Amino acid sequence: MRNPLIVATLGLLLLADVAQAQTLVATSNILIRATQRTLDFTSDTTTSIRDSKIVREAQDDAASFVASNGDIRGAHLESALNLLRTRVPEARDASDQDLAEAILAL
């Protein structure tokens, strides 16, 4: 009697984990696509965000931030997050984690 209950519990936990992972992937893909579309813009006075020295320098900090689940926050990452939120409308409501992953995807 106890054995089927354990199997059922493990099965439900596995399904919940898979669903959560798929939701995270879908959300990340949406954000990355939206950010990439926006990052492709250029203006007369600035180069694109993708070519921004601030964003490029933040990639190592972004990797540390993502790997540590937000525990490690470098100065370069903070500067890049501020820049993205200032220049990219979609980034204003995005979490730091999502933006750090987007920086890594560039």
Legacy VTK file of the C-alpha trace (Angstrom):
# vtk DataFile Version 3.0
C-alpha trace
ASCII
DATASET POLYDATA
POINTS 106 float
0.000 0.000 0.000
2.810 2.355 0.814
4.789 1.550 -2.344
2.151 2.868 -4.838
1.789 6.041 -2.776
5.528 6.695 -2.986
5.531 6.057 -6.741
2.539 8.373 -7.236
4.181 11.117 -5.160
7.434 10.853 -7.088
5.518 10.910 -10.372
3.675 14.087 -9.392
6.906 15.745 -8.281
8.538 14.855 -11.585
5.602 16.256 -13.574
5.618 19.472 -11.556
9.363 19.852 -12.089
9.032 19.320 -15.863
6.158 21.815 -16.080
8.128 24.410 -14.141
11.198 23.923 -16.350
9.106 24.295 -19.515
7.525 27.481 -18.166
10.956 28.915 -17.368
12.244 28.057 -20.839
9.180 29.580 -22.510
9.430 32.760 -20.438
13.146 33.065 -21.130
12.613 32.557 -24.860
9.908 35.224 -24.977
12.077 37.686 -23.099
15.167 36.923 -25.166
13.249 37.326 -28.449
11.684 40.585 -27.276
15.008 41.854 -25.986
16.842 40.867 -29.170
14.248 42.658 -31.310
14.638 45.743 -29.185
18.404 45.444 -28.927
18.703 45.567 -32.685
17.646 49.188 -32.745
20.153 51.966 -33.311
19.754 55.680 -32.891
21.701 58.644 -34.166
23.504 59.136 -30.879
24.030 55.596 -29.574
25.137 52.269 -30.914
22.976 49.236 -30.374
22.724 47.765 -26.889
24.233 44.521 -28.157
27.440 46.354 -29.053
27.439 48.361 -25.836
30.687 48.063 -23.931
28.744 48.091 -20.659
26.645 45.080 -21.690
29.615 43.167 -23.097
31.614 43.740 -19.905
28.677 42.463 -17.840
28.672 38.963 -19.337
31.025 37.473 -16.724
29.029 39.087 -13.917
25.795 37.849 -15.523
27.176 34.312 -15.628
28.090 34.488 -11.936
24.667 35.933 -11.107
22.811 33.177 -12.982
25.041 30.400 -11.621
24.588 31.607 -8.036
20.808 32.119 -8.363
21.247 35.838 -7.783
23.607 35.696 -4.818
26.589 37.178 -6.691
25.936 40.659 -8.105
28.852 42.366 -9.829
29.219 46.069 -10.557
29.285 45.457 -14.328
26.003 43.585 -14.161
24.370 46.349 -12.121
25.450 48.916 -14.725
24.128 46.773 -17.576
20.794 46.187 -15.817
20.384 49.934 -15.327
21.273 50.584 -18.966
18.840 47.967 -20.257
16.004 49.228 -18.097
16.671 52.778 -19.263
16.843 52.029 -22.978
14.680 48.934 -23.496
10.989 49.267 -22.575
10.502 45.474 -22.282
13.348 45.282 -19.764
11.712 47.609 -17.252
9.388 44.922 -15.913
11.783 41.981 -16.349
13.469 40.374 -13.371
17.213 40.669 -12.830
17.505 36.916 -13.489
15.763 37.211 -16.871
17.919 40.154 -17.906
21.123 38.398 -16.822
20.119 35.382 -18.937
19.393 37.695 -21.874
22.836 39.294 -21.501
24.383 35.823 -21.625
22.398 35.000 -24.773
23.744 38.002 -26.681
LINES 1 107
106 0 1 2 3 4 5 6 7 8 9 10 11 12 13 14 15 16 17 18 19 20 21 22 23 24 25 26 27 28 29 30 31 32 33 34 35 36 37 38 39 40 41 42 43 44 45 46 47 48 49 50 51 52 53 54 55 56 57 58 59 60 61 62 63 64 65 66 67 68 69 70 71 72 73 74 75 76 77 78 79 80 81 82 83 84 85 86 87 88 89 90 91 92 93 94 95 96 97 98 99 100 101 102 103 104 105
